Amino acid sequence: MHLPNSRENHVKDEIKEKKIFIVEDDVDLSEMLTAYFRVQGYTVDSAIRGEEAVAAIKDNPPDIAVLDIRLPDIDGYEVCRRLRQMRQTKNTPVIFLTEKRDREDKLAGLELGAVDYITKPFDIQELRLRIRNALRRARLNTLLNPVTGLPDGELVQERLEGLARQSDWGVVLAGIRGLEKFRDKYGFVAADDVSRAVTLMVTNAVKEGGDENTFVGHTNAGDFIILTTSEQNKQIAERCLVRLQPAIQYFYPALERPRLHTLPESERLSVRVAHLSAQEHEFTDLESLFAALQAQF
């Protein structure tokens, strides 16, 4: 009996539940690719027309899309262009699979944000490896928040779990409340600008009050979390509050700033900062830690 080694298990874990969407008008080729990648462990959906592909991908975004350029209706370039315009698919990796070999064609695909370009006829093993590598790069990118560039998801989880093994630790939680309503009123671009500005202020506060070992990332709720020492955490929290509180008004259009004080707190942006350290809290698990921090929020 063959027992999978750790490398094989790692590859299987990478593939598990990953979704590929194939857009190819050659039915035989589409069916062959679909069957092959399903055997490899992927979930595979397909379409033979560009409009059909865009609609299906919008409803159920894949982890990666493989696009033929020559399609019966709109071409693969247009499919990619529309995917880049949709918020839920703007970062979906795209590989062009095509008979076109001209340099201009390749540049056109790369300018649209395609991660790879494979010409027909192709080696199925090469395509498999290119898809796997593109998914790996995409996974690394998802560990960072796309707006702020700070660690997110698994990276933050790993650092938080490491707190249990430390005798000296400090945690600062900082956030901007009301950002969803702000986004609804002023749009995604304005809200993202707020997030980037807050990131700059928080990281500057950390530089002033922390050291090279201080970690800054995001919680699942999008708040900023700073992992430091018990000696530094209160100072960093104070610096965050001092930097963020006066800046709130400048996130709004100039004409609206004078009347901000007339709005109820639930309808305007506000700053929340909390902090805990090993001197104040006995670490038992992450749930109790966040409950204690949220109590200060």
C-alpha positions in Angstrom: 0.0 0.0 0.0 1.3 3.5 -0.9 1.2 6.0 1.9 1.1 9.6 0.9 4.1 11.5 2.1 3.9 15.0 3.7 4.6 16.7 0.4 1.7 14.9 -1.3 -0.6 15.7 1.6 0.4 19.4 1.4 -0.4 19.5 -2.3 -3.8 17.8 -1.7 -4.6 20.4 1.0 -3.8 23.2 -1.5 -6.2 21.7 -4.1 -9.0 20.8 -1.7 -12.2 22.7 -2.5 -10.4 25.0 -5.0 -12.6 26.0 -7.9 -11.5 26.3 -11.5 -13.7 27.9 -14.2 -12.9 27.0 -17.8 -14.1 29.2 -20.6 -13.5 27.2 -23.9 -15.6 26.9 -27.0 -14.0 23.7 -28.1 -16.3 21.3 -26.4 -14.0 18.3 -26.6 -11.1 20.3 -25.1 -13.4 21.7 -22.4 -14.7 18.3 -21.4 -11.1 16.9 -21.4 -9.9 19.7 -19.1 -12.9 19.4 -16.8 -12.5 15.7 -16.4 -8.7 16.0 -15.9 -8.9 18.6 -13.2 -11.7 16.9 -11.4 -9.6 13.8 -11.1 -6.9 16.1 -9.7 -9.2 17.1 -6.9 -10.5 20.4 -8.1 -14.1 21.6 -8.4 -14.6 22.6 -12.1 -17.3 24.6 -13.9 -17.2 25.6 -17.5 -18.8 27.7 -20.2 -18.4 27.9 -24.0 -19.6 31.5 -24.4 -18.2 34.7 -22.8 -21.4 36.2 -21.6 -22.4 32.9 -20.1 -19.1 32.7 -18.3 -19.3 36.3 -16.9 -22.8 35.6 -15.5 -21.9 32.2 -13.9 -18.6 33.6 -12.4 -20.5 36.6 -10.9 -22.9 34.2 -9.2 -20.3 31.8 -8.0 -16.7 33.2 -8.1 -14.0 30.6 -8.7 -10.5 30.5 -7.3 -9.0 30.8 -10.8 -10.3 31.2 -14.3 -8.8 29.7 -17.5 -10.0 31.7 -20.5 -9.8 31.0 -24.2 -9.4 34.2 -26.2 -11.5 33.3 -29.2 -15.1 32.8 -28.2 -18.4 32.8 -30.2 -19.6 36.1 -28.7 -17.3 38.4 -26.6 -13.7 37.4 -26.5 -11.6 36.3 -23.6 -10.1 39.8 -23.2 -13.6 41.2 -22.6 -14.4 38.5 -20.2 -11.3 39.3 -18.2 -12.0 43.0 -18.4 -15.5 42.5 -16.9 -14.2 40.3 -14.2 -11.7 43.0 -13.2 -14.6 45.5 -13.0 -16.6 43.4 -10.4 -15.5 43.7 -6.8 -16.0 40.0 -6.0 -13.7 38.9 -9.0 -11.3 41.8 -9.4 -8.5 39.8 -7.9 -9.4 36.4 -9.3 -6.3 34.9 -11.1 -6.8 34.5 -14.9 -4.8 32.3 -17.2 -5.3 32.8 -20.9 -5.3 29.6 -23.0 -5.1 30.5 -26.7 -3.8 29.8 -30.2 -2.6 33.4 -30.5 1.2 33.7 -30.2 1.9 37.3 -31.1 3.7 39.4 -28.5 1.0 42.0 -28.7 -1.7 39.5 -27.8 0.3 38.4 -24.8 0.8 42.0 -23.7 -2.9 42.7 -24.1 -3.7 39.8 -21.7 -1.0 40.8 -19.2 -2.2 44.4 -19.2 -5.7 43.2 -18.1 -4.1 41.5 -15.1 -3.8 37.9 -16.4 -1.3 35.9 -14.3 -0.2 33.6 -17.2 -0.6 33.1 -20.9 -0.4 29.6 -22.4 -0.5 28.9 -26.2 -2.1 25.9 -27.9 -1.1 23.1 -28.3 0.0 22.8 -24.6 1.2 20.3 -22.2 -1.5 19.4 -19.7 1.1 18.8 -17.0 2.5 22.3 -17.5 -1.0 23.8 -17.3 -1.6 21.9 -14.1 1.6 23.3 -12.5 0.9 26.8 -13.7 -2.6 26.7 -12.2 -1.2 25.3 -8.9 1.5 28.0 -8.8 -1.1 30.8 -9.6 -3.3 29.5 -6.7 -0.3 29.5 -4.4 0.5 33.1 -5.2 -3.1 34.1 -4.8 -3.2 32.4 -1.4 -0.2 34.4 -0.2 -1.9 37.6 -1.4 -5.0 36.7 0.6 -2.9 36.7 3.8 -2.6 40.5 3.4 -5.5 42.9 3.4 -6.0 44.1 -0.2 -6.7 47.7 0.9 -4.2 48.3 3.7 -1.5 45.7 2.9 -1.5 44.6 6.6 -1.5 40.9 7.6 -4.9 39.3 7.7 -6.5 35.9 8.2 -4.1 33.0 9.0 -1.1 35.2 9.7 -2.9 37.1 12.4 -4.4 33.8 13.8 -0.9 32.3 14.1 0.4 35.3 16.0 -2.6 35.4 18.3 -2.2 31.7 19.2 1.4 32.4 20.0 0.3 34.7 22.9 -0.6 31.7 25.0 3.1 30.7 25.1 4.3 34.1 26.2 4.6 35.4 29.7 4.9 39.1 28.7 2.4 40.3 26.1 0.3 43.3 25.3 -2.6 43.7 22.9 -4.1 46.9 21.4 -7.4 46.8 19.5 -8.1 49.9 17.4 -11.0 50.5 15.0 -13.2 53.0 13.2 -16.9 52.5 13.8 -19.5 53.6 11.3 -17.4 52.7 8.2 -20.1 50.7 6.6 -22.6 53.6 6.7 -19.8 55.9 5.5 -19.2 53.5 2.6 -22.9 53.4 1.7 -23.0 57.2 1.5 -19.7 58.1 0.0 -18.7 55.0 -1.9 -16.0 52.3 -1.8 -13.2 54.5 -2.9 -13.7 57.0 -0.1 -14.1 54.2 2.5 -10.9 52.6 1.2 -9.1 55.9 1.5 -10.2 56.1 5.1 -8.8 52.6 5.8 -5.5 53.5 4.2 -5.2 56.7 6.1 -6.0 55.0 9.4 -3.4 52.3 8.6 -0.7 55.0 8.1 -1.6 56.6 11.5 -1.7 53.3 13.4 1.6 52.1 11.9 3.2 55.5 12.8 1.9 55.2 16.3 3.5 51.8 16.5 6.8 53.1 15.2 6.8 55.8 17.9 5.8 53.6 20.8 6.8 50.0 19.9 9.9 48.2 18.6 10.8 46.0 15.6 9.0 43.0 17.2 5.6 44.8 17.4 3.1 43.2 15.1 0.2 45.0 13.3 -2.6 43.2 11.5 -6.4 42.9 11.2 -9.0 40.9 13.1 -11.7 39.1 11.3 -14.0 42.2 11.9 -11.5 44.4 10.2 -10.2 46.2 13.3 -6.5 46.8 13.7 -4.8 44.6 16.2 -1.4 45.3 17.6 0.7 42.7 19.5 3.4 44.1 21.7 4.7 43.9 25.3 2.9 44.8 28.5 5.2 47.8 28.9 4.5 49.3 25.5 0.8 48.5 24.9 -0.7 51.4 26.9 1.6 53.9 25.3 0.8 52.6 21.8 -3.0 52.7 22.6 -2.7 56.3 23.7 -0.8 57.3 20.6 -3.4 55.6 18.3 -6.2 57.5 20.0 -4.3 60.8 19.9 -3.6 60.4 16.2 -7.0 59.1 15.1 -9.5 61.2 17.1 -8.6 64.6 15.5 -8.4 63.1 12.0 -12.0 61.8 11.9 -13.4 65.1 10.6 -11.0 65.2 7.7 -12.3 62.0 6.2 -15.5 63.8 5.3 -16.0 66.3 2.4 -15.0 69.9 3.5 -18.6 71.2 3.2 -20.0 68.6 5.6 -17.4 68.9 8.4 -19.1 71.9 10.2 -22.3 69.9 10.9 -20.8 66.6 11.9 -21.3 67.4 15.6 -25.1 67.5 15.0 -25.2 63.9 13.8 -25.9 61.1 16.3 -22.9 59.0 17.1 -24.4 56.0 15.3 -24.4 58.0 12.0 -20.8 59.2 12.0 -17.3 57.8 12.2 -15.8 57.3 15.6 -12.6 55.9 17.1 -12.5 52.9 19.4 -9.2 51.8 21.1 -8.8 49.1 23.8 -5.8 47.5 25.3 -4.9 44.6 27.6 -1.6 43.1 28.9 -0.3 40.1 30.9 -0.3 42.4 33.9 -4.1 42.9 33.7 -5.5 39.7 32.1 -4.7 36.0 32.6 -4.7 34.5 29.1 -6.8 31.4 28.8 -8.1 31.5 25.2 -8.7 33.9 22.4 -12.4 34.1 23.1 -12.0 35.4 26.6 -9.2 37.8 25.4 -11.4 39.4 22.8 -14.4 39.5 25.1 -12.3 41.5 27.6 -11.1 43.9 24.8 -14.6 44.3 23.4 -15.8 45.3 26.9 -13.6 48.4 26.6 -14.8 49.2 23.1 
